[in-house]
Amino acid sequence: MCCFSAAVSVSNTSIFARDAGDGRQYLAYEMTFNAKQEVAMVLPLPVPVGTGEKAITFMSLAQYPHLFADLYRAMEFPISFGRANPGGAPKTRALLEVHQVGSFEASFVPTLKDFDRLDARFRLPPGTWEKLPLYKDHGFAVFKLKPGVTLLHPMAFSFPRADSSALFFPTVHIHDGQVHEQAEFDHRLYAQVGDKHIPAADQWDESPAHAQTKIEVKKSAGLIAGDQHIYCREMRGKLPNRDTMLKFS
């Protein structure tokens, strides 16, 4: 899910996911957004119950701002495919750490009850999570975004996930303070699954070659496995407003 603390316009969303081993997952997120004020973007993550505030590892892709453009090139789609441009807390409780990750400031909120420990700039309007009971056991990655029309380098991190048999993509979105059953999608999802089988393979395109033929693997901060193929799925138009799970076996 992608949730914002204030009104924002979002387009050209790209998300990458890969198994990181030991029950963890890599996730990278990129979008074009337009906000009139500073906003916080919140990504709920399906972490195991009891996950602590140090469990997430933020990764800077400041040296690789065109990662998703290279992922798109690696698919070798026809030119006509897709878009033209892919591309205050109580004193008794310590504030959560704020990380400087390239162009972003970020924090990890391990549980819903820890949101009062979040830097005041990042907090969502009261009552937001009552609308989303499915996320009561999640953790939350929070990024501060500056106002204006912006396309920054991708946000990336690894996290422990509750279901190690699937890759998680945060595709539910709330851009106007409301939770709608359907939403307008403008998403391109990328994944690497190694030698695992994808049951829903008909929904995903596979790159013709390994990632290292198009991707600057050393710049990806460990995110991309150079010796694996890349899979891509388009999500466009009015669709059920829910997160996406890529099951594999």
C-alpha positions in Angstrom: 0.0 0.0 0.0 1.1 3.5 -0.7 -0.4 6.1 1.6 0.2 9.8 1.9 -0.1 12.2 4.7 -1.6 14.9 2.4 -3.1 15.3 -1.0 -0.7 14.2 -3.8 -0.8 13.3 -7.5 1.2 10.1 -8.4 2.0 8.5 -11.7 4.5 6.2 -13.4 4.9 3.9 -10.3 7.6 1.2 -10.6 8.3 -1.4 -7.9 11.0 -4.1 -7.7 11.0 -7.1 -5.4 13.5 -10.0 -4.8 14.0 -12.6 -2.1 16.9 -11.5 0.1 17.3 -14.8 1.9 16.8 -15.6 5.6 13.1 -14.7 5.3 13.8 -11.2 4.1 12.8 -9.3 0.9 14.3 -6.5 -1.1 12.0 -3.8 -2.2 12.6 -0.7 -4.4 10.0 1.9 -5.3 9.9 4.8 -7.7 7.2 7.2 -8.9 6.6 10.6 -10.3 4.6 12.7 -7.7 3.3 16.2 -7.4 2.5 17.6 -3.9 1.8 21.2 -2.8 3.4 20.7 0.6 5.9 18.4 2.3 4.3 14.9 2.7 5.1 11.5 4.1 4.7 8.4 2.1 3.9 5.3 4.1 4.4 1.7 2.9 2.8 -0.9 5.2 5.0 -4.1 5.2 3.8 -7.6 6.1 6.4 -8.3 8.8 6.4 -11.1 11.4 4.7 -10.2 14.7 7.3 -8.9 17.1 9.5 -7.3 14.5 11.7 -4.6 16.1 12.4 -1.1 15.0 15.9 -2.0 13.8 14.7 -4.8 11.5 14.5 -2.8 8.3 17.7 -1.9 6.3 17.4 1.2 4.1 19.6 1.2 1.0 20.6 4.3 -1.0 20.3 4.3 -4.7 21.5 7.9 -5.1 24.3 6.6 -7.4 21.8 4.7 -9.6 18.8 7.0 -10.2 18.0 5.3 -13.6 17.7 1.8 -12.2 14.1 1.3 -13.3 14.9 2.7 -16.8 17.6 -0.1 -17.0 15.1 -2.7 -15.7 12.7 -1.6 -18.5 15.5 -1.9 -21.1 16.4 -5.3 -19.9 12.9 -6.6 -20.8 13.6 -5.5 -24.4 9.9 -4.6 -25.0 8.8 -3.2 -28.4 9.0 0.6 -28.5 5.2 0.8 -28.5 4.9 -1.0 -25.2 3.9 1.1 -22.1 4.8 4.7 -21.4 7.2 7.0 -23.2 9.1 7.7 -20.0 9.5 4.6 -17.8 11.0 5.3 -15.8 5.0 15.1 19.4 5.6 11.8 21.1 5.2 11.3 24.8 8.4 12.1 26.6 8.5 8.6 28.1 8.8 7.0 24.6 11.9 7.6 22.4 11.3 8.9 18.9 12.0 6.5 16.1 15.3 6.9 14.3 15.3 9.1 11.1 17.7 7.8 8.4 19.2 9.9 5.7 19.0 7.6 2.6 20.2 9.5 -0.5 17.7 12.2 -1.2 15.2 10.9 1.4 14.6 10.9 5.1 13.1 7.6 6.2 12.0 5.8 9.3 10.6 2.4 10.2 7.6 2.1 12.4 7.4 -1.5 13.7 3.8 -1.5 14.8 0.7 0.7 14.7 1.1 1.6 18.3 4.5 3.1 17.5 3.2 5.8 15.2 3.2 8.2 18.2 7.0 7.8 18.2 7.3 8.9 14.6 8.8 12.3 13.8 5.8 14.7 13.8 6.5 15.6 10.1 5.7 12.1 9.1 2.5 11.4 10.9 -0.8 10.6 9.1 -4.2 12.1 10.0 -6.0 10.6 13.0 -8.3 7.7 12.1 -6.3 6.6 9.0 -5.5 3.1 10.2 -9.1 2.5 11.5 -10.1 2.4 7.8 -7.5 -0.3 7.1 -7.9 -3.1 9.6 -5.9 -5.5 7.3 -2.7 -3.6 8.3 -3.0 -3.9 12.1 -0.2 -6.4 12.3 2.1 -4.7 9.7 5.3 -2.6 10.1 5.6 0.7 8.1 8.4 2.2 6.1 8.0 6.0 6.0 9.7 8.4 3.6 9.5 12.2 3.6 8.9 13.8 0.2 9.4 17.4 -0.7 6.8 19.5 -2.5 6.7 20.1 -6.3 6.8 17.8 -9.3 9.6 15.4 -8.7 11.1 12.2 -9.9 13.9 11.2 -7.5 16.1 8.2 -7.3 14.3 5.0 -6.2 13.6 4.3 -2.5 15.0 0.9 -1.5 15.3 -1.3 1.6 15.1 -4.9 2.8 12.7 -6.2 5.5 11.7 -9.5 7.2 8.4 -10.7 5.7 5.7 -12.8 7.4 5.2 -15.1 4.3 8.4 -16.3 2.8 6.6 -18.1 0.0 5.7 -14.9 -1.8 7.1 -11.5 -2.8 5.1 -8.5 -1.6 4.3 -5.4 -3.7 2.7 -2.5 -2.0 0.1 -1.6 -4.6 -2.9 -0.4 -2.5 -3.0 3.3 -2.6 -4.6 6.2 -0.8 -3.9 9.5 -2.4 -6.9 11.6 -1.2 -7.4 10.4 2.4 -10.0 7.9 1.4 -9.9 4.1 0.9 -11.6 3.1 -2.4 -12.5 -0.4 -3.4 -11.1 0.3 -6.9 -8.3 2.7 -7.9 -6.6 3.9 -11.0 -3.4 2.0 -11.5 -0.3 3.2 -13.4 2.1 0.5 -12.2 4.9 -1.6 -13.6 6.1 -4.4 -11.3 9.5 -6.1 -11.6 10.7 -9.2 -9.8 13.6 -11.7 -9.6 12.8 -15.2 -8.3 15.9 -17.1 -9.0 15.2 -20.8 -9.9 11.7 -20.7 -8.3 8.6 -21.3 -10.3 5.9 -18.6 -10.8 2.4 -20.2 -10.9 0.9 -17.1 -12.4 3.6 -16.9 -15.1 1.1 -15.9 -17.8 0.8 -12.5 -16.0 4.5 -11.8 -16.2 6.9 -11.2 -19.0 10.5 -12.6 -18.7 13.6 -10.9 -19.8 15.5 -12.6 -22.6 18.8 -12.5 -20.8 20.3 -12.2 -17.3 20.0 -8.8 -15.5 23.8 -8.2 -15.8 23.5 -7.6 -19.5 21.6 -4.3 -19.0 21.8 -3.5 -15.3 24.8 -1.9 -13.5 24.7 -4.5 -10.8 27.5 -2.9 -8.7 25.5 0.3 -8.4 22.3 -1.4 -7.2 23.5 -1.8 -3.5 22.9 -5.5 -3.6 19.3 -5.2 -4.9 19.8 -6.8 -8.3 21.1 -10.4 -8.8 23.1 -10.1 -12.0 22.8 -13.9 -12.9 19.0 -14.0 -12.8 16.3 -13.1 -15.3 13.9 -10.3 -14.6 10.1 -10.6 -14.7 7.7 -7.7 -15.4 4.0 -7.2 -15.0 1.9 -4.2 -16.1 -1.0 -2.9 -14.0 -3.0 -0.2 -15.8 -6.5 1.3 -15.5 -9.2 0.8 -12.9 -8.4 -2.3 -10.8 -9.2 -3.7 -7.3 -7.4 -1.5 -4.8 -5.2 -4.1 -3.0 -1.6 -5.2 -2.5 0.0 -7.7 -4.9 1.6 -11.0 -3.8 3.8 -12.9 -6.2 3.6 -16.6 -5.1 6.3 -18.9 -6.1 7.3 -22.5 -5.4 
